[in-house]
Amino acid sequence: MRTAYDVVIRPIITEQSMEDLDIKKYAFEVVKDANKIEIKKAVEEIFDVKVIKVTTEHVRGKEKRQGAYPSGKTASWKKAVVKLSADSKNIELFEGMA
């Protein structure tokens, strides 16, 4: 059985994710085989908040190269965006970033 800390790998800090903080949307990198129910339970357990919606997306690895040969790819990963309820508290991890 996986723990909540095994499901959520790291928060995603980008310009778009920082703009969504005022509407209580937070982005995380999660394990590839996690489903929305597992993600919701993990975020609620770790941050003690109430999640109302979870959207997920598979991010494909980009092709990269250094010099002429050999070309390679970056790793593919899974992204989850969680929306918190209006009466839920904010996640403190993101507070100093915006």
Secondary structure per residue as TSV (DSSP state, phi and psi in degrees):
chain	resnum	aa	ss	phi	psi
A	1	M	-	360.0	132.1
A	2	R	-	-82.2	147.5
A	3	T	-	-91.2	171.7
A	4	A	H	-63.7	-33.1
A	5	Y	H	-75.6	-16.5
A	6	D	H	-80.4	-25.8
A	7	V	H	-81.1	-49.9
A	8	V	E	-88.9	119.7
A	9	I	E	-88.0	-53.0
A	10	R	E	-161.8	158.3
A	11	P	E	-78.0	154.9
A	12	I	-	-107.0	118.2
A	13	I	-	-108.5	100.5
A	14	T	-	-134.3	172.1
A	15	E	H	-61.0	-42.5
A	16	Q	H	-65.3	-42.5
A	17	S	H	-68.6	-30.6
A	18	M	H	-71.8	-31.9
A	19	E	H	-69.8	-27.9
A	20	D	G	-83.4	-2.4
A	21	L	G	-64.5	-34.6
A	22	D	G	-70.0	-20.2
A	23	I	G	-103.4	16.5
A	24	K	T	59.8	46.1
A	25	K	E	-111.6	131.2
A	26	Y	E	-128.6	139.9
A	27	A	E	-109.7	139.8
A	28	F	E	-138.4	150.7
A	29	E	E	-89.9	131.4
A	30	V	E	-126.0	168.4
A	31	V	-	-66.1	151.0
A	32	K	T	-62.9	-33.6
A	33	D	T	-98.2	13.3
A	34	A	-	-78.8	139.3
A	35	N	-	-99.0	176.1
A	36	K	H	-64.8	-33.9
A	37	I	H	-67.2	-43.5
A	38	E	H	-63.6	-40.8
A	39	I	H	-64.4	-43.8
A	40	K	H	-60.7	-47.6
A	41	K	H	-63.9	-38.7
A	42	A	H	-66.8	-45.8
A	43	V	H	-66.0	-39.8
A	44	E	H	-64.6	-37.4
A	45	E	H	-73.3	-43.2
A	46	I	H	-70.0	-47.0
A	47	F	H	-103.4	-2.2
A	48	D	-	55.2	54.8
A	49	V	-	-128.4	173.5
A	50	K	-	-111.3	114.0
A	51	V	E	-92.9	132.3
A	52	I	E	-108.3	-21.1
A	53	K	E	-151.3	142.6
A	54	V	E	-130.8	128.0
A	55	T	E	-119.8	142.4
A	56	T	E	-125.2	158.1
A	57	E	E	-152.9	136.1
A	58	H	E	-89.6	123.0
A	59	V	E	-100.3	117.4
A	60	R	-	-76.9	148.6
A	61	G	-	-71.0	143.9
A	62	K	-	-91.3	150.9
A	63	E	E	-80.2	128.2
A	64	K	E	-129.1	158.0
A	65	R	E	-153.8	156.6
A	66	Q	S	-126.5	117.3
A	67	G	S	76.6	-155.9
A	68	A	S	-81.2	-51.3
A	69	Y	S	-137.4	156.4
A	70	P	-	-88.3	151.0
A	71	S	E	-86.8	152.9
A	72	G	E	-140.6	-173.8
A	73	K	E	-131.7	148.9
A	74	T	-	-79.2	163.4
A	75	A	-	-72.3	144.3
A	76	S	-	-86.4	153.9
A	77	W	E	-152.9	174.3
A	78	K	E	-116.3	134.3
A	79	K	E	-112.6	138.1
A	80	A	E	-126.4	132.3
A	81	V	E	-113.2	121.3
A	82	V	E	-109.1	140.1
A	83	K	E	-110.3	127.2
A	84	L	E	-93.3	157.4
A	85	S	-	-70.4	160.3
A	86	A	T	-64.7	-34.6
A	87	D	T	-87.5	-1.4
A	88	S	S	-77.1	150.6
A	89	K	-	-75.8	160.9
A	90	N	-	-77.3	157.2
A	91	I	-	-84.4	120.2
A	92	E	G	-66.4	-23.9
A	93	L	G	-58.0	-33.3
A	94	F	G	-93.4	-7.9
A	95	E	T	-63.6	-44.7
A	96	G	T	-75.2	-10.2
A	97	M	T	-81.3	-37.4
A	98	A	-	-76.8	360.0
